[in-house]
Amino acid sequence: MVKALFSLLFVAFIWGSTFPIQKIVLVGVSPTFYIAVRFFIAALVSYFLFGKGNVKYGSILGTLLGIAYTTQTWGLTITTSTKSGFITSMYIVFVPVFAYLLEREIPTIFQIVSFFAASLGLYMISGGIKDFNFGDFLTLICAVSFALHVVLITMFSKRVKEVDLLFPQFLVVGILNLILNFFWKNWNFTLPALGSAVFTALAATILAIYLQAKYQKALGNNVSAIVFLGEPVFAAVVSYFMLGETMAGKQLLGAALLLISMLFSSLERVKIVRDANQKGRDECEDSL
């Protein structure tokens, strides 16, 4: 349980660190072509490591992930790195809805409180409606897509091996973005962009999504979504050191609410699992 928690927190760190990195290298580079290169690299490596996988489930996940990354990366060229990281995390608002509709996973009272607190924190750091721009809107579409992806990856990883979800998923994302780039009509690519594509393909794509598929089902959709709230916090910290981006007092308070929500929801999940294990041991001893 603790291993699963820290594994997903590590995933959040990897994802958060990509925001300022991509913000730097995407200057003059087509976001859709960049994503296509990134995911073709990920698909190639995962194919040689794990094989072709499950085409049906992988294609569904790939379609959602393709929409998510396209809108996120495009939005990142318009809005700030820190803001993009936080708005992306709005997907936690949609995860409980999809989790209930698809898996009948009902959040606990504690999780509901955490979701509301996190939503307030996200609103505070986003600058409010008056500062909402087109880049933020694109990132919000990304958040909805990520939410559905989170729930479906939990469902599918219970049916097939985690590695079976990798190659077809990455290939679909690459193909979708390559097709979209014919409309974008920008084929500019730089050496720094290639370096970033390789890093994100290996760390933020293959490794991160493998860990997500492996450990997310142990925590459940709702707790996993709140754990992933560490992503925008890591994005803000790394953006501060790499880009000099800072947050106002209200935004810092919003970030604190996110961290508190993540902490309490995670601790509650750990307690539930520990109590269940203890109950099982007690029943076993009583039977003896």
Buried (B, 14 or more C-beta within 10 A) or exposed (E): BEEBBEBBBBBBBBBBBBBBBBBBBBEEBBBBBBBBBBBBBBBBBBBEEBEEBBBEBBEBBBBBBBBBBBBBBBBBBBBBBBBBBBBBBBBBBBBBEBBBEBBEBEBBEBBBBBBEBBBBBBBBBBBEEEEBBEBBBBBBBBBBBBBBBBBBBBBBBEEBBBBBBBBBBBBBBBBBBBEBBEEBEEEEBBEBBBEBBBBBBBBBBBBBBBBBBBBBBBBBBBBBBBBBBBBBBBBBBBBBEBBEBEBEEEBBBBBBBBBBBBBBBBEBBBEBBEEEEEEEEEEEEEEE
